[in-house]
Amino acid sequence: MSKRAFSLSLLLLTILCLLLHADVFSQQRPKKKIVEYGWDVPYPDFVRDNIRQMEKRPFEGIIFRTRGFDHIFDTRPWKQDKLQPQLDTLAQIKWKKFTDNFLTLYAASKWNMDWFNDEHWNVIVENMKLFSLAVRRGNCVGVCFDPEPYGTDPWVYPGSYKDKSFDQVSSQVRRRGRQFITALQEHMPEIRVLSFFQLGLFGHVVDEPDLKIRRQKLLKQWMPLLPAFCIGMLEGAAPGTILIDGNESAYYYENPHKFYQAYHLIRQRAQTLVPQELRKKYNSQVQAGMALYIDQALGKRIVKTISQSMTSEQQLKFFEHNVYYALTTSDEYVWCYSERMNWWLPPEKLKKDRILPPGVEQALISARQKHEQGKPLGYDIKDMIEAAR
C-alpha cells in the first residue's frame, strides 16, 4: 500500500471513529433536580390556582399533599367518591416548569395497624391503589414517603410482637413492603418513591460483618423494622420504578466530605442489608438523594445551631455550600426543606418571621449555576464553621 493510500485510509478511519463516538462527546451533563417541601406544603387546589406564580421559584418540582388521604397505615377504607373532588383538582393543574412533582404519604400509625392483620392490609392495598390513581391524575412522577412515625411507631421491635422473633416480624414487614409498592404501581408502573430516608439511615450498622452482631446493633437503632420494608419495596419494584433514599441526615452536614461519605454509604456500604439476589436490582433502581435544611443553615431554628453564631452573609454562604455539594453527590434529586418561611405566599400575607429570608433564593441559584457549569464552589467554609463553633 502506498503512503498516500495509507494516509487516506487512516484519515477515513479517524473520521469514522469520530462519527461513531460523536454521541459520546455531545451528551449533556445529567440533570439534577431540586424539589421543595416544608411547613408551607400546599394542597392541590392551591397549586392549581397559583402554579404560574409558584413556577417562578428555582425548583424543578414540589412535594405536596392531598387532604385526608395521605397516611400509608390508615386502616379505614378510602372511598373514591370522597377523593374525587381532589382527583379532579389534580387533573386541572397545568404544570410547565415543575416537571418532577410528588404526592406525600406519611407513616404515622395512629390506627393501630398490625403487620400480621390481613384485613388491615387488604384495606391498605386498596387505599394505595387509589393513591396511585391520584398520582397519575396529578401528572406527578411519584410519591414522597416520609417514614418518620409522628405517632405510634410502626417500625419498633418488639412492640406488640413480644411473642414473635425479630426474623418473623421482619419477614412479614418485608412482605408488606412488596404489597405497598405493588399497589402504588397499579396506575403508575414506573413510579418514583422519594423516601426521606431508607437504608442510608443505618450507617452505624452496615459495616458489621457478623450477621448476629449486626442484628443486635440494628435492634438498638431507631426504626429497626424499616430496612425490611425497604427490601420489600425493592423486591416488588417493577423494572421502571425508582426508589430514592433522600438521606435526611444531610440536613446537618458542614463539609463536602460528609456528602461524599453519605453517597458511598447509600450506594455501596448499605448493601450489607440487601440480600445478595437483590443487589443488582438495588444498583439499578435505587438512587441516592440529598436533603437541604434552610432553617439549619440560616440560624432560624428554635434550638441552638452553629449558624446562629454567623453573620447573615456567612449563613448564605453556608447554605450555598450545602446546595452545591448536595447537587454534586445526588444521583438525581435534592429536596429542600424549610419550616419558618414560606416560598409560595406573598410577604404581605405572612408574619414577618415567615417571609423568605433575603438572599436565600439567589444562593440556591448561584450554587446550581456553578454545578451545572462544572465550576468549583469557589470557597471553603471550614474556617467559618470553626470560628462560629
Beta strands, then each sheet from edge to edge (+ up, - down):
strand 1: 33-38
strand 2: 61-64
strand 3: 102-106
strand 4: 142-146
strand 5: 192-195
strand 6: 242-245
strand 7: 286-288
strand 8: 290-293
strand 9: 333-338
sheet 1: 7+ 6+ 5+ 4+ 3+ 2+ 1+ 9+ 8+
end
